[in-house]
Amino acid sequence: MVLKTGKALQFRAGPGALADVRKHGFSAERIGTIAGASGGAKWLVLSQLDRVIIERVLPQLSGPVHLLGSSIGAWRFVCYAQASPMQALERFEAGYLGQEYSDNPDAREITDKSREILQSMVGGERASEILTNPGLRMHIMTVRSRFLTASERRPLLAAGLMLAASANFVSRRMLGAFFARGLFYDPRDLPPFYDAPGFPLHRIELTEKNLVDAVLASGAIPLVLNGVRDIDGAPQGIYRDGGIIDYHLDLPLSDGDRLTLFPHFYSHITSGWFDKKLSWRKPASAHTDRTILICPSPEFVARLPNKKLPDRTDFTTMPPEVRRKVWRDVVTACEELAEELNDVLEKDQLPARLEPL
């Protein structure tokens, strides 16, 4: 494969990270947090980058390093935190690419398939591996639903989501009337987002008993998957996709003088799920100050099949066999991203490649 240097990846950084790396250079030992956003099938564009991070970055980390995942980010990071992360990622990718459903699957069928894939990833002793990883601390962001959004009756849930979207349009903080954050955290070291402001917050210790349910809940898109009810150790209620509030993790991610590494689908950060079309709503500048974001460039995305990232609409716009082929072609095309990231790290080019976030 021919590497198109400088066009496949973009490297962006907040002001603090930009100044720090340009002055001191980049070292993986400075990373204190790795962030993984919500995005469903978009994660496939990162699967090759995840391989580079697993092979080249994770072994150089100076722990403890916090992994914060919302939705598909949590699925990726339960692979990172296993004793054999590369094999875990390969199991995840194979299960995700191979998804099969009936012609008109309901939320229960999709939920059951998701749990099946997840169990294949973290079953057996793997939950213990994640929670005893010597250097990594796994944290999972969900939301606990309130009022109408706690219903699984589609008309009531749809009405609750419409009200939540309308309230969010007026003020992001008004989402707190419909959802509370549910942070499942590794108690060995408290993360910088442990006291995240802005919304009601439930802090739940992550255990072997609740790990699978927490990850499943973190990606439980309303009306697509069922929420997860009464998770062990958590306040009673129904837990859903953490991206509803924390779509791209507009949170205090960085601790002290450490840096946050953010492999992402986009060159921008969108605060919440309902903010996707609210172009005027920006993340808090303090939250991105020490963040280094790595993402595919627009030029690279234009070379992908259908000239776009994979997404959830592919399930309805393509026959299953076509979708699976397109997604596999995307993963193959993204080897170019891995080659470029390897090259940048090998030649210590990151300081020169960084642009403002």
For each residue, the residues with C-beta under 8 A, 3 or more apart:
1: 335 336 339
2:
3: 8 336 339 340 343
4: 7 8 299 300 336
5: 8 340 343
6: 353
7: 4 297 299 300
8: 3 4 5 296 297 299 300 336 337 339 340
9: 294 295 296 297 300 337 340 341 344
10: 267 293 294 295 296 297 355
11: 292 293 294 344 350 353 354 355
12: 267 292 293 295 354 355 356 357
13: 17 18 21 291 292 293 354 355 356 357
14: 17 18 285 288 289 290 291 356 357
15: 18 19 285 289 356
16: 19 20 254 289 290
17: 13 14 20 21 259 260 289 290 291 292 354 357
18: 13 14 15 21 22 354 356 357
19: 15 16 22 23
20: 16 17 23 24 30 257 259 290
21: 13 17 18 24 25 26 259 292 350 351 354
22: 18 19 351 354
23: 19 20
24: 20 21 27 30
25: 21 348 351
26: 21 30 292 348 350 351
27: 24 30 60
28: 31 56 57 60 61
29: 60 61 62
30: 20 24 26 27 62 257 258 259
31: 28 34 57 61 65 258 259 260 261
32: 65 66 192 254 255 256 258 259 260
33: 65 66 67 68 191 192 253 254 255 258 259 260 261
34: 31 53 65 66 67 68 77 80 260 261 262 263
35: 68 69 73 249 253 260 261 262 291
36: 67 68 69 70 72 73 74 76 77 249 263
37: 70 71 72 73 243 247 248 249 262 264 265 269
38: 70 71 72 73 219 241 242 243 246 247 248 273
39: 42 43 71 72 73 243 265
40: 43 71 72 219 221 311 312
41: 44 96 309 310 311 312 314 327
42: 39 45 46 72 265 309 310 311
43: 39 40 46 47 72 73 75 76 96 265
44: 41 47 93 96 97 309 310 327 330 331 334
45: 42 265 296 301 304 309 310 330 334 337
46: 42 43 49 50 76 263 264 265 334
47: 43 44 50 51 89 93 331 334
48: 51 52 331 334 335 337 338
49: 46 52 53 263 294 334 337 338 341
50: 46 47 53 54 76 79 80 89 263
51: 47 48 54 55 86 89 338
52: 48 49 55 56 57 338 341 342 345
53: 34 49 50 56 57 58 80 261 263
54: 50 51 57 58 79 80 85 86 89
55: 51 52 58 59 86
56: 28 52 53 59 60 342 345
57: 28 31 52 53 54 60 61 261 345
58: 53 54 55 61 80 85 136
59: 55 56
60: 27 28 29 56 57
61: 28 29 31 57 58 65 135 136
62: 29 30 65 135
63: 134 135 136 137
64: 135 136 137 188 189
65: 31 32 33 34 61 62 135 136 137
66: 32 33 34 136 137 139 189 191 192 255
67: 33 34 36 77 80 81 136 137 138 139
68: 33 34 35 36 73 77 139 140 141 191 193 249 251 253
69: 35 36 72 73 74 75 76 77 78 138 139 140 141 218
70: 36 37 38 73 74 140 141 218 241 242 243 246 247 249
71: 37 38 39 40 74 75 218 219 221 241 242 243
72: 36 37 38 39 40 42 43 69 75 76 219
73: 35 36 37 38 39 43 68 69 70 76 77 249
74: 36 69 70 71 77 78 140 141 214 215 218 219 242
75: 43 69 71 72 78 79 92 118 121 215 218 219
76: 36 43 46 50 69 72 73 79 80 89 92
77: 34 36 67 68 69 73 74 80 81 138
78: 69 74 75 81 82 88 121 122 130 138 211 215
79: 50 54 75 76 82 85 88 89 91 92 121
80: 34 50 53 54 58 67 76 77 85 88 89 136
81: 67 77 78 85 129 130 133 136 138
82: 78 79 85 87 88 122 126 129 130 133
83: 126 129 133
84: 87 88
85: 54 58 79 80 81 82 88 89
86: 51 54 55 89 90
87: 82 84 90 91
88: 78 79 80 82 84 85 91 92 121 122 126
89: 47 50 51 54 76 79 80 85 86 92 93
90: 86 87 93 94
91: 79 87 88 94 95 120 121
92: 75 76 79 88 89 95 96 117 121
93: 44 47 89 90 96 97 331
94: 90 91 97 98
95: 91 92 98 99 116 117 120 121
96: 41 43 44 92 93 99 117
97: 44 93 94 324 327 328 331
98: 94 95 324
99: 95 96 113 117
100: 113 320
101: 105 109 110 113 315 320
102: 105 109
103:
104:
105: 101 102 109 110 113
106: 109 110
107: 110 111 152 223 224 225 226
108: 111 112 226
109: 101 102 105 106 112 113
110: 101 105 106 107 113 114 224 225
111: 107 108 114 115 216 220 225 226
112: 108 109 115 116
113: 99 100 101 105 109 110 116 117
114: 110 111 117 118 216 219 225
115: 111 112 118 119 212 216
116: 95 112 113 119 120
117: 92 95 96 99 113 114 120 121
118: 75 114 115 121 122 212 215 216
119: 115 116 122 123 212
120: 91 95 116 117 123
121: 75 78 79 88 91 92 95 117 118 126
122: 78 82 88 118 119 126 127 130 211 212 215
123: 119 120 126 127
124:
125: 128 129
126: 82 83 88 121 122 123 129 130
127: 122 123 130 131 208 211 212
128: 125 131 132 208
129: 81 82 83 125 126 132 133
130: 78 81 82 122 126 127 133 138 211
131: 127 128 138 186 206 207 208 211
132: 128 129
133: 81 82 83 129 130 136 137 138
134: 63
135: 61 62 63 64 65
136: 58 61 63 64 65 66 67 80 81 133
137: 63 64 65 66 67 133 185 186 188 189 191
138: 67 69 77 78 81 130 131 133 186 206
139: 66 67 68 69 183 184 185 186 191 193 206
140: 68 69 70 74 183 184 185 206 214 215 218 242
141: 68 69 70 74 181 182 183 184 218 242 245 246 249
142: 181 182 183 184 214 217 218 239 240 241 242
143: 179 180 181 182 239 240 241 242 244 245
144: 179 180 181 182 202 234 235 237 238 239
145: 149 150 160 178 179 227 237 238 239 240
146: 149 150 177 178 179 180 237
147: 150 160 177 178
148: 151 156 157 159 160 163 178
149: 145 146 157 160 161 164 178 179 222 240
150: 145 146 147 160 227 237 238
151: 148 156 157 160
152: 107 157 226 227 238
153: 156 157
154: 157 158 223
155: 158 159
156: 148 151 153 159 160
157: 148 149 151 152 153 154 160 161 222 223
158: 154 155 161 162 223
159: 148 155 156 162 163
160: 145 147 148 149 150 151 156 157 163 164 178
161: 149 157 158 164 165 222 223
162: 158 159 165 166
163: 148 159 160 166 167 178
164: 149 160 161 167 168 175 177 178 179 244 274
165: 161 162 168 169 274
166: 162 163 169 170
167: 163 164 170 171 174 175 177 178
168: 164 165 171 172 174 175 272 274 275
169: 165 166 274 278
170: 166 167 174
171: 167 168 174
172: 168 175 198 271 272 275 281
173: 176 198 199
174: 167 168 170 171 177
175: 164 167 168 172 178 179 199 244 245 272 274
176: 173 179 180 198 199 200
177: 146 147 164 167 174
178: 145 146 147 148 149 160 163 164 167 175
179: 143 144 145 146 149 164 175 176 199 240 244 245
180: 143 144 146 176 199 200 201 202
181: 141 142 143 144 196 199 200 201 202 242 245 246
182: 141 142 143 144 202 204 217 234 239 242
183: 139 140 141 142 193 194 196 201 202 203 204
184: 139 140 141 142 204 205 206 210 211 214 234
185: 137 139 140 190 191 194 203 204 205 206
186: 131 137 138 139 189 206
187: 190 205 206
188: 64 137
189: 64 66 137 186
190: 185 187 194
191: 33 66 68 137 139 185 194 255
192: 32 33 66 252 253 254 255
193: 68 139 183 196 251 252 253
194: 183 185 190 191 203
195: 201
196: 181 183 193 199 201 251 252
197:
198: 172 173 176
199: 173 175 176 179 180 181 196 245
200: 176 180 181
201: 180 181 183 195 196
202: 144 180 181 182 183 234 235
203: 183 185 194
204: 182 183 184 185 210 214 231 233 234 235
205: 184 185 187 233
206: 131 138 139 140 184 185 186 187 210 211 214
207: 131 210 211 232 233
208: 127 128 131 211
209: 232 233
210: 184 204 206 207 213 214 231 232 233 234
211: 78 122 127 130 131 184 206 207 208 214 215
212: 115 118 119 122 127 215 216
213: 210 216 217 228 231 232 239
214: 74 140 142 184 204 206 210 211 217 218 228 231 239
215: 74 75 78 118 122 140 211 212 218 219
216: 111 114 115 118 212 213 219 220 225 228
217: 142 182 213 214 220 227 228 231 239 240 241 242
218: 69 70 71 74 75 140 141 142 214 215 241 242
219: 38 40 71 72 74 75 114 215 216 225 241
220: 111 216 217 224 225 226 227 228 239 240 241
221: 40 71 224 225 240 241 312
222: 149 157 161 227 240 241 244
223: 107 154 157 158 161
224: 107 110 220 221 312
225: 107 110 111 114 216 219 220 221 241
226: 107 108 111 152 220
227: 145 150 152 217 220 222 238 239 240
228: 213 214 216 217 220 231 238 239 240
229: 237 238 239
230: 234 236 237
231: 204 210 213 214 217 228 234 239
232: 207 209 210 213
233: 204 205 207 209 210
234: 144 182 184 202 204 210 230 231 237 239
235: 144 202 204
236: 230
237: 144 145 146 150 229 230 234
238: 144 145 150 152 227 228 229
239: 142 143 144 145 182 213 214 217 220 227 228 229 231 234
240: 142 143 145 149 179 217 220 221 222 227 228 244
241: 38 70 71 142 143 217 218 219 220 221 222 225 244 273
242: 38 70 71 74 140 141 142 143 181 182 217 218 245 246
243: 37 38 39 70 71 246 247 272 273
244: 143 164 175 179 222 240 241 247 272 273 274
245: 141 143 175 179 181 199 242 272 273
246: 38 70 141 181 242 243 249 250 251 271 272
247: 37 38 70 243 244 250 270 271 272 273 275 276
248: 37 38 264 266 269 270 271 283
249: 35 36 37 68 70 73 141 246 253 262 269
250: 246 247 269 270 271 272 283 284 287
251: 68 193 196 246 287
252: 192 193 196 286 287
253: 33 35 68 192 193 249 260 262 287 290 291
254: 16 32 33 192 258 259 260 289 290 291
255: 32 33 66 191 192 258
256: 32
257: 20 30 290
258: 30 31 32 33 254 255 290
259: 17 20 21 30 31 32 33 254 290 291 292
260: 17 31 32 33 34 35 253 254 290 291 292
261: 31 33 34 35 53 57 292 294
262: 34 35 37 249 253 291 292 293 294
263: 34 36 46 49 50 53 293 294 295
264: 37 46 248 267 269 293 294 295
265: 37 39 42 43 45 46 295 296 309
266: 248 269 270 295
267: 10 12 264 293 295 357
268:
269: 37 248 249 250 264 266 283 288 293 357
270: 247 248 250 266 275 276 281 283
271: 172 246 247 248 250 275 281 282 283
272: 168 172 175 243 244 245 246 247 250 275
273: 38 241 243 244 245 247 276
274: 164 165 168 169 175 244 278
275: 168 172 247 270 271 272 278 281
276: 247 270 273
277:
278: 169 274 275 281
279:
280:
281: 172 270 271 275 278
282: 271 285
283: 248 250 269 270 271 287 288
284: 250 287 288
285: 14 15 282 288 289
286: 252 289
287: 250 251 252 253 283 284 291
288: 14 269 283 284 285 291 357
289: 14 15 16 17 254 285 286
290: 14 16 17 20 253 254 257 258 259 260
291: 13 14 17 35 253 254 259 260 262 287 288 357
292: 11 12 13 17 21 26 259 260 261 262 350 354
293: 10 11 12 13 262 263 264 267 269 357
294: 9 10 11 49 261 262 263 264 341
295: 9 10 12 263 264 265 266 267
296: 8 9 10 45 265 300 301 309 334 337
297: 7 8 9 10 300 301
298: 301 302
299: 4 7 8 302 303
300: 4 7 8 9 296 297 303 304 336 337
301: 45 296 297 298 304 307 308 309
302: 298 299 307
303: 299 300 307 333
304: 45 300 301 307 308 309 330 333
305: 326 329 330 333
306: 326
307: 301 302 303 304
308: 301 304 311
309: 41 42 44 45 265 296 301 304 330
310: 41 42 44 45 314 326 327 330
311: 40 41 42 308 314
312: 40 41 221 224 315
313: 316 317
314: 41 310 311 317 318 323 326 327
315: 101 312 318 323
316: 313
317: 313 314
318: 314 315 322 323 326
319: 322 323
320: 100 101 323 324
321: 324 325
322: 318 319 325 326
323: 314 315 318 319 320 326 327
324: 97 98 320 321 327 328
325: 321 322 328 329
326: 305 306 310 314 318 322 323 329 330
327: 41 44 97 310 314 323 324 330 331
328: 97 324 325 331 332
329: 305 325 326 332 333
330: 44 45 304 305 309 310 326 327 333 334
331: 44 47 48 93 97 327 328 334
332: 328 329 335
333: 303 304 305 329 330 336
334: 44 45 46 47 48 49 296 330 331 337 338
335: 1 48 332 338 339
336: 1 3 4 8 300 333 339 340
337: 8 9 45 48 49 296 300 334 340 341
338: 48 49 51 52 334 335 341 342
339: 1 3 8 335 336 342 343
340: 3 5 8 9 336 337 343 344
341: 9 49 52 294 337 338 344 345
342: 52 56 338 339 345 346
343: 3 5 339 340 346 347 349
344: 9 11 340 341 347 349 350 353
345: 52 56 57 341 342 348 350
346: 342 343
347: 343 344
348: 25 26 345 351
349: 343 344 352 353
350: 11 21 26 292 344 345 353 354
351: 21 22 25 26 348 354
352: 349
353: 6 11 344 349 350
354: 11 12 13 17 18 21 22 292 350 351
355: 10 11 12 13
356: 12 13 14 15 18
357: 12 13 14 17 18 267 269 288 291 293
